[in-house]
Amino acid sequence: MSTATAGSLPARHYWDRLVDDQGRWRDGAPPGEALSALRRGFDSEPGSVPGMWPFYTTLTGDGRVTASLRAEHLALAMFGLHQQSQSAPMHRAGDGLGKAMARLRASERYSADAIDRRFTQAATATDLDELGHHVRGLTTMLKTIAPPQPIDYTRLFQDLCDWQRPDLVGRVRRRWGSDYFRLRSNPAEPGDPRPSTASSAGKDRS
């Protein structure tokens, strides 16, 4: 069953129901059990985790696994991981995945080579399952930097939908690459952290 009705506006994704247009909680942070249910989506078939059912907008009445459901399933699982133990919203409009990864790199929490390599592996993934494996690791890394770096999960959902279309995946890769390298070249852009001057001895070189 779809959560949108004929002639109505599309149902808002879970993260949009939680966070307003200014990036603030509407009615407080989500409960831990909801985020735990979302994290169970990793390594599970879309729609197969009952605890996730209330959070989908793309379930269909005939039980088909559509491209939209696959995209929303992965985005929900990522959001559940990203928001875990964070008091501020980890969904914010305008912060695409490429921009978030550039800020992760600029934080110097990990070596630049490690972030470049891992983001390249994600960007060159050949299917959504492989992409999900890589972005899961990147999201875990993103949680470790301060201040916390949100992602625009609505844009990510759209990107994950397009990733499954051979005629559109190249455009997604180019947009991610543009955001990533633009901020790499100009880390002092407003709203983006300058690299730390602290010693890099403690960086993760993995």
Number of C-alpha atoms within 10 A of each C-alpha: 11 14 14 14 10 7 6 7 8 13 15 15 18 18 22 19 13 18 21 16 10 9 17 16 19 13 10 12 15 17 9 13 11 14 22 16 18 24 22 18 23 20 12 13 12 21 20 12 15 10 16 21 16 11 20 19 20 24 24 14 8 8 9 11 14 14 17 17 20 21 23 27 31 29 25 26 23 26 23 25 22 26 21 17 11 12 12 17 23 24 24 22 18 13 18 21 25 24 26 23 28 27 24 27 25 23 23 21 22 20 19 17 12 15 23 14 12 16 24 14 16 21 21 12 16 13 11 18 13 13 19 21 16 18 20 18 14 21 22 12 16 22 20 14 15 11 10 17 23 25 25 20 26 21 17 19 21 15 21 24 21 19 24 17 11 9 9 13 17 15 14 19 17 13 15 22 18 14 18 22 15 15 21 17 10 13 19 13 12 8 8 17 18 15 15 11 8 9 8 13 8 11 13 13 13 10
